[in-house]
């Protein structure tokens, strides 16, 4: 049996799909199999996917008859289907260097207590390279909680496509919970994995990560809809690590919440109250920004 299952979840990424699949099936490391999951795409994704039916590395192709509306439901399905020790979720609009698995999978072999290993990424935002992580001087091994405290409290640090993880380190309760998330399920998922073992960061940039204005995460951020998920994560950090996000991050959330168009809904008010119970600091900054924006608005009339 292969050592790695590569899950390629796709929805309407026909423009990038061939390049993505080729960057997986042509990996120099060959001990893997591929599961392609299409979430009822309305573009010509199926036409491209069918070109790989019968490929020696493609084990399964599954099409949903109805769109799930959540990338993390697809993650859960792929993880359940995977029979291997290691899993790589290769998002359908990203690209990997052809030696990605050759560099990342052995890090798990060498570090038996490691929950996941990852590399750094280049980020493409609608055709423009606007972020390129600087390679580290050497591979770095983190205690899981150390990694969370340094990198994952204030924001999601890793992109799914740059990670290979151990299936037996998955927190089954988190798998049940994160399907309710639209934009931050990966943040919860990687944090929960880091609580189950160590983390290794590879020194090279081996992943090319695309972001789009129409992506679920970007829309959620711009509309403020990511905030309920952020507060659920705040509760998770409080329960499991007894820590809160930093003051700058709390200020950022408080400002966004005060400005977001959903602030007068019953759902939002209940979530704000829950956040207040977690952090009085958030309450103070929320009141400050709410007053500031209301004052600014009143000056326009």
C-alpha positions as CSV (number, residue, x, y, z in Angstrom):
1,X,0.0,0.0,0.0
2,X,1.3,3.5,-0.8
3,X,2.4,5.7,2.1
4,X,0.7,9.0,1.1
5,X,-2.8,9.7,-0.1
6,X,-3.1,13.0,-2.0
7,X,-6.6,14.5,-1.8
8,X,-7.5,17.0,-4.6
9,X,-10.8,18.7,-3.7
10,X,-12.1,20.8,-6.5
11,X,-14.9,23.3,-7.2
12,X,-14.9,25.4,-10.4
13,X,-11.2,25.5,-10.7
14,X,-11.0,24.3,-14.3
15,X,-8.6,27.1,-15.2
16,X,-6.0,25.7,-12.9
17,X,-6.9,22.0,-12.6
18,X,-4.7,20.4,-15.2
19,X,-1.6,22.3,-13.9
20,X,-2.5,21.2,-10.3
21,X,-3.1,17.5,-11.1
22,X,0.0,17.3,-13.2
23,X,2.0,18.8,-10.3
24,X,0.8,16.0,-8.2
25,X,1.0,12.9,-10.5
26,X,4.4,13.9,-11.7
27,X,6.0,14.1,-8.3
28,X,9.5,12.6,-8.1
29,X,8.5,10.7,-4.9
30,X,6.3,7.9,-6.1
31,X,4.9,6.2,-3.0
32,X,1.4,7.8,-3.2
33,X,-2.1,7.6,-4.6
34,X,-4.6,10.3,-5.6
35,X,-8.3,10.8,-4.7
36,X,-10.0,13.6,-6.8
37,X,-13.2,15.0,-5.3
38,X,-15.3,17.4,-7.3
39,X,-18.0,19.4,-5.5
40,X,-20.6,19.6,-8.3
41,X,-18.6,22.1,-10.4
42,X,-20.5,24.1,-13.0
43,X,-17.4,24.7,-15.2
44,X,-15.6,22.2,-17.4
45,X,-13.7,20.6,-14.4
46,X,-15.2,17.2,-15.1
47,X,-13.8,17.2,-18.7
48,X,-10.3,17.8,-17.3
49,X,-10.6,15.3,-14.5
50,X,-11.7,12.6,-16.8
51,X,-8.4,12.9,-18.7
52,X,-6.9,11.3,-15.6
53,X,-9.3,8.4,-15.2
54,X,-7.2,5.2,-15.4
55,X,-4.0,7.0,-14.5
56,X,-1.7,4.8,-12.5
57,X,-1.6,7.2,-9.6
58,X,-5.3,8.1,-9.5
59,X,-7.2,5.7,-7.2
60,X,-10.6,7.3,-7.1
61,X,-12.6,10.1,-8.8
62,X,-15.8,11.2,-7.0
63,X,-18.3,13.8,-8.2
64,X,-20.9,15.2,-5.8
65,X,-24.4,15.5,-7.3
66,X,-25.1,18.5,-5.1
67,X,-22.6,21.2,-4.0
68,X,-21.8,21.0,-0.3
69,X,-21.1,24.7,0.2
70,X,-18.1,23.9,2.4
71,X,-14.5,22.9,1.4
72,X,-14.1,21.2,4.8
73,X,-16.9,18.7,4.1
74,X,-14.8,17.6,1.1
75,X,-11.7,17.4,3.3
76,X,-13.6,15.2,5.7
77,X,-14.8,12.9,2.9
78,X,-11.2,12.6,1.5
79,X,-9.7,11.9,4.9
80,X,-12.3,9.1,5.6
81,X,-11.5,7.5,2.2
82,X,-7.7,7.7,2.7
83,X,-6.2,4.3,3.8
84,X,-2.6,5.5,4.1
85,X,-0.5,6.7,7.0
86,X,0.1,10.2,5.6
87,X,-2.2,12.6,3.8
88,X,-1.6,15.6,1.6
89,X,-4.6,17.9,0.8
90,X,-3.6,19.5,-2.5
91,X,-6.1,22.3,-3.2
92,X,-7.1,22.4,-6.8
93,X,-5.9,25.9,-7.6
94,X,-2.4,25.6,-6.1
95,X,0.8,24.1,-7.6
96,X,3.5,22.1,-6.0
97,X,7.2,21.8,-6.9
98,X,7.7,18.3,-8.4
99,X,10.0,17.4,-5.5
100,X,7.5,18.5,-2.8
101,X,6.7,15.0,-1.5
102,X,10.3,13.9,-1.8
103,X,11.3,16.7,0.6
104,X,8.3,16.7,3.0
105,X,7.2,13.0,3.5
106,X,10.6,11.9,4.8
107,X,10.4,14.5,7.6
108,X,7.5,12.5,9.0
109,X,9.5,9.3,8.6
110,X,12.4,10.9,10.5
111,X,10.3,12.4,13.3
112,X,7.9,9.8,14.6
113,X,6.3,12.2,17.0
114,X,5.6,14.7,14.3
115,X,1.9,15.4,13.5
116,X,2.6,17.3,10.3
117,X,5.4,18.7,8.2
118,X,5.1,21.7,5.9
119,X,7.1,24.0,3.6
120,X,6.8,27.7,2.9
121,X,4.8,29.2,0.1
122,X,4.7,31.8,-2.6
123,X,1.3,33.6,-2.7
124,X,-0.3,34.7,-5.9
125,X,-3.2,37.1,-5.5
126,X,-5.2,37.3,-8.8
127,X,-2.0,37.1,-10.9
128,X,0.2,39.2,-8.7
129,X,2.9,37.8,-6.4
130,X,2.3,39.8,-3.3
131,X,3.8,37.5,-0.7
132,X,6.8,35.3,-0.7
133,X,7.9,33.7,2.6
134,X,11.6,33.9,3.2
135,X,13.2,30.4,3.3
136,X,14.5,29.5,6.7
137,X,18.2,28.8,7.2
138,X,17.5,25.1,8.0
139,X,14.6,22.8,8.8
140,X,13.0,23.6,12.1
141,X,11.4,21.2,14.6
142,X,8.7,22.7,16.9
143,X,7.0,21.2,19.9
144,X,3.4,21.4,18.9
145,X,2.3,24.0,21.4
146,X,5.4,26.0,20.7
147,X,4.4,26.2,17.0
148,X,0.9,27.3,17.9
149,X,2.1,30.0,20.3
150,X,4.7,31.4,17.8
151,X,2.7,31.1,14.6
152,X,-1.0,30.1,14.9
153,X,-2.6,32.1,17.6
154,X,-3.3,35.3,15.7
155,X,-3.9,33.9,12.2
156,X,-3.7,30.7,10.1
157,X,0.0,30.3,9.3
158,X,0.1,27.4,6.8
159,X,-1.7,26.8,3.6
160,X,-3.3,23.3,3.3
161,X,-1.4,22.6,0.1
162,X,2.0,22.9,1.8
163,X,1.3,20.3,4.5
164,X,1.6,16.5,4.8
165,X,0.1,15.1,8.0
166,X,-0.4,11.8,9.9
167,X,-3.9,10.5,9.7
168,X,-3.7,8.9,13.2
169,X,-3.1,12.4,14.8
170,X,-6.5,13.7,13.7
171,X,-8.8,14.8,16.5
172,X,-12.1,13.2,15.6
173,X,-14.1,15.8,17.5
174,X,-12.5,18.5,15.5
175,X,-13.3,16.7,12.2
176,X,-16.9,16.7,13.3
177,X,-16.8,20.4,14.2
178,X,-14.8,21.9,11.4
179,X,-17.4,21.0,8.7
180,X,-19.5,23.9,10.1
181,X,-16.7,26.4,9.1
182,X,-16.6,28.1,5.8
183,X,-13.3,30.0,6.0
184,X,-11.4,29.1,9.1
185,X,-11.7,25.3,9.3
186,X,-8.1,24.8,8.3
187,X,-7.0,27.1,11.1
188,X,-8.8,24.9,13.6
189,X,-7.6,21.7,11.9
190,X,-3.9,22.5,11.9
191,X,-4.0,23.8,15.5
192,X,-5.7,20.6,16.7
193,X,-3.0,18.5,14.9
194,X,-0.2,20.5,16.5
195,X,-1.7,19.7,19.9
196,X,-1.2,16.0,19.1
197,X,2.5,16.1,18.2
198,X,5.4,18.0,16.9
199,X,5.6,20.1,13.8
200,X,8.5,20.3,11.2
201,X,9.0,23.3,8.9
202,X,11.0,22.6,5.8
203,X,13.5,25.3,4.8
204,X,12.5,25.6,1.1
205,X,9.6,27.2,-0.7
206,X,7.9,24.3,-2.5
207,X,4.3,25.5,-2.8
208,X,2.6,28.1,-5.0
209,X,-0.6,29.3,-3.3
210,X,-3.3,31.1,-5.2
211,X,-5.8,33.5,-3.7
212,X,-8.8,35.1,-5.5
213,X,-11.2,37.9,-4.7
214,X,-14.0,35.4,-5.2
215,X,-12.7,32.7,-2.9
216,X,-14.7,31.7,0.1
217,X,-12.1,32.9,2.6
218,X,-11.7,36.4,0.9
219,X,-15.4,37.0,0.8
220,X,-15.8,35.9,4.4
221,X,-13.1,38.3,5.5
222,X,-14.4,41.3,3.5
223,X,-18.0,40.9,4.7
224,X,-17.0,40.1,8.3
225,X,-18.5,36.7,8.2
226,X,-15.2,35.2,9.3
227,X,-15.7,36.8,12.7
228,X,-18.0,34.2,14.2
229,X,-15.5,31.5,13.3
230,X,-12.7,33.6,14.8
231,X,-14.5,33.7,18.1
232,X,-15.1,30.0,18.1
233,X,-11.3,29.7,17.6
234,X,-10.7,32.1,20.5
235,X,-12.8,29.7,22.6
236,X,-10.7,26.8,21.4
237,X,-7.5,28.5,22.3
238,X,-8.9,29.4,25.7
239,X,-10.0,25.8,26.4
240,X,-6.9,24.0,25.1
241,X,-4.1,26.5,25.6
242,X,-5.4,29.0,28.1
243,X,-4.3,31.9,25.8
244,X,-5.9,34.6,23.8
245,X,-4.9,36.2,20.6
246,X,-2.5,39.2,20.8
247,X,-3.7,42.8,21.5
248,X,-3.2,43.9,17.8
249,X,-5.2,40.9,16.6
250,X,-8.0,41.6,19.1
251,X,-8.0,45.3,18.0
252,X,-8.3,44.1,14.4
253,X,-11.2,41.8,15.1
254,X,-13.0,44.5,17.2
255,X,-12.6,47.1,14.5
256,X,-13.9,44.7,11.8
257,X,-16.8,43.6,13.9
258,X,-17.8,47.2,14.7
259,X,-17.8,48.0,11.0
260,X,-19.3,44.8,9.6
261,X,-22.8,44.9,8.1
262,X,-24.0,42.0,10.2
263,X,-23.6,43.7,13.5
264,X,-27.3,44.2,14.2
265,X,-28.4,40.7,13.7
266,X,-29.4,38.4,16.6
267,X,-26.7,36.0,15.6
268,X,-24.0,38.6,15.7
269,X,-25.1,40.1,19.0
270,X,-25.1,36.7,20.7
271,X,-21.6,36.0,19.4
272,X,-20.3,39.4,20.5
273,X,-21.6,38.7,24.0
274,X,-19.9,35.4,24.0
275,X,-16.6,37.1,22.9
276,X,-17.1,39.6,25.7
277,X,-17.2,36.8,28.2
278,X,-13.9,35.5,26.9
279,X,-12.1,38.8,26.6
280,X,-12.9,42.1,28.4
281,X,-10.1,43.6,26.2
282,X,-12.2,42.8,23.2
283,X,-15.2,44.5,24.8
284,X,-13.3,47.7,25.4
285,X,-11.9,47.9,21.9
286,X,-15.3,47.0,20.4
287,X,-17.0,49.9,22.2
288,X,-14.2,52.2,21.2
289,X,-14.4,51.4,17.5
290,X,-18.2,51.3,17.5
291,X,-18.3,54.8,18.9
292,X,-15.6,56.0,16.5
293,X,-17.4,54.7,13.4
294,X,-20.8,56.0,14.6
295,X,-19.3,59.4,15.1
296,X,-17.6,59.4,11.7
297,X,-20.9,58.4,10.1
298,X,-22.8,61.2,11.9
299,X,-20.4,63.8,10.6
300,X,-21.5,62.9,7.0
301,X,-25.0,64.2,7.7
